[in-house]
């Protein structure tokens, strides 16, 4: 592989990795910080994508649609967590396993609801930045991937800032470390977790809009993202926002180089092999404590 | 009195019994229990776009048959399950169709991947199976009661017209990009097998995993090899992403032929969404609204299908799979009606020996249960405008460039075609 092609592969990988980070950041909060087995996260992403598609029918830009839907998703997240907590989490030590079944069920319901509402055909959106590219010397970069890059930076930086510099953000980090200690400080861990889950679900609106900007969506698409998003969240070191961005970029670059050079069919093996390698050396993940 | 009544009742029962016994074989007109046709077809998952439209076509056939008095005087009932486009589901579904639902006739799931796992079961149970767009699934198993309804008989058949186009354009080098899944691999295998004969040197040959999101890396790698031809065997979402990437970052000025085995470029929603990005692409298809494809009854069927498609929220054009799924019903109906039987051995013998009249043309079967005269067509997208579904109903938008028997136009090299159409 020539240096020129390698350079192109790395740049494309960084853009792809930022996209992976953007779609995984909510899971880093829900699974990484809250220990909630949110296997329905990709289904919520697809729901966000369809929301952007629906609002696109009224002439709204998909990114703006994602922003507009964020509060709606936040409220939905609050409701889902409250239900999950009341019916599963508060009832015993095997909540994790039963929670997995609950969120699997939620994912299935979301998929079927989308099929009934929109049909099974692929959906795409239109925007000025879709289908066009930007030239950087001899390298042409798809504008939609540059948008994903920008949104990923904003999402991870915003969440990092929120978690480190606000009272609620620090409480969310605290609940991830020691719920009992947080309760002793007078805060309600369940309410904090509910709020954090709302944020995690809220990010799905914007990340879902990215999903349909980057590629067409169909109701069952979420299944393809389960492995990838969990891989990024675990590689990051559960709950770390900068780690999520770094893990996404590492996976994206590795995948891009493999797809360009060694043999495309090795891409998933390399990505998950990388995860195993990192976990063997640093069991807490790249940025884990 | 009681005794007399019981004697009369017994006598009546005996007479009734005798009269049943004396009904000649084949005149089961009194039997009004439905003939049950069982199948699984993707209603969810990546194959559901075509699967749902295929089901609408089968339902149309059922309604047509029942409106005409049914088969052997019995109504037809479809027993349908959603296999979720998941090959691991189908063996269980077909066991249930056979053992619990006890269906009379079997239709295979839509597509190669879900069909392949049921072939051992169907052969072991020695049942008649009408295939539904499955490529090469009987090549090894050789079940003598399998009859596939698909206009190409093998991967080599499907590749032959494409390789012919390569020769016509004077191509010397080829890049192959194929999804790592059964159907795409079969298609790519057909091309790989014919490379030497076509005088093509492979300069890039990669399989990509089915969950690939972004294809620009692979398109860049292909562009760096500067091939004359790019053969792509992909599934709907990949096909869309690949065409988009080619449009965004380019594939190189040398490419004379691009496409081949891209699933999805036959679906209305994808064609409409990609619009002008499709110009110049050459891809396989099963039917196009061109004059050489006017088989008796197909236009009428499409008009009726399209009226139903809107309310069923499925492919509004229905060119790809629906006519062939309606034809599956016609294949079963002709065999059952002609033999007056539901015996699978009798039906299989009939299908092997007779020509079947369908809306996709007359079909004769070869030794492995594939069409004896395959008819895969390759179309080139031309003068496609953005955001216009209606244009695809007209001739001249998907010009048939191969095989010669159905050709409606000459191939134009990919780079030239795109240049012409961008003016």
Interface residues (C-beta under 8 A of the other chain):
Chain A: X2 X5 X8 X9 X12 X13 X16 X19 X111 X112 X115 X118 X119 X120 X121 X122 X123 X124 X131 X132 X133 X140 X141 X142 X143 X145 X214 X215 X216 X218 X219 X220 X221 X224 X227 X228 X255 X256 X257 X259 X260 X261 X263 X264 X265 X267 X268
Chain B: X43 X44 X45 X46 X48 X49 X51 X52 X84 X85 X177 X180 X206 X207 X208 X209 X211 X212 X213 X214 X216 X217 X218 X220 X221 X224 X236 X237 X240 X241 X244 X245 X247 X248 X249 X250 X264 X267 X269 X270 X273 X277 X313 X314 X315
